[in-house]
Amino acid sequence: MVNVMSLVIPPVVSERAFERLAEINADRDTLRCLRVAVKGGGCSGFQYEITFDDPTDDDTVLRKNDQAVLIDSVSMPFLENAVIDFSEELIGARFVVNNPNAKSTCGCSLSFSI
């Protein structure tokens, strides 16, 4: 039997996203992991939820230089081939998801449809 999850290509985390995560963790005794998840809702059907969390048995963990980004198994297919990045613009700085699977997004870029 083939594990379907093994066929899903995980997202890529940009160098800048890992650097920003390292900056956030620089003065902490305990490292914080960045969780990127997809939830139902939002104005376009799905929305990204970006939080800090601890890893679970269900997570794919993307690591670089002692930093970790977590993706749960339910969110993974929605994030296939996506790029998790960090953006600094006039309106603010935030982690963002550039997702080739999204057919449309809303103005806030946090909600999308497939």
PyMOL commands that set and color helices and strands:
alter all, ss='L'
color gray80, all
select helices_A, chain A and resi 4-7+15-25+76-79
alter helices_A, ss='H'
color red, helices_A
select strands_A, chain A and resi 12-13+33-40+46-53+59-64+67-72+83-89+92-98+104-105+111-113
alter strands_A, ss='S'
color yellow, strands_A
deselect
rebuild
show_as cartoon
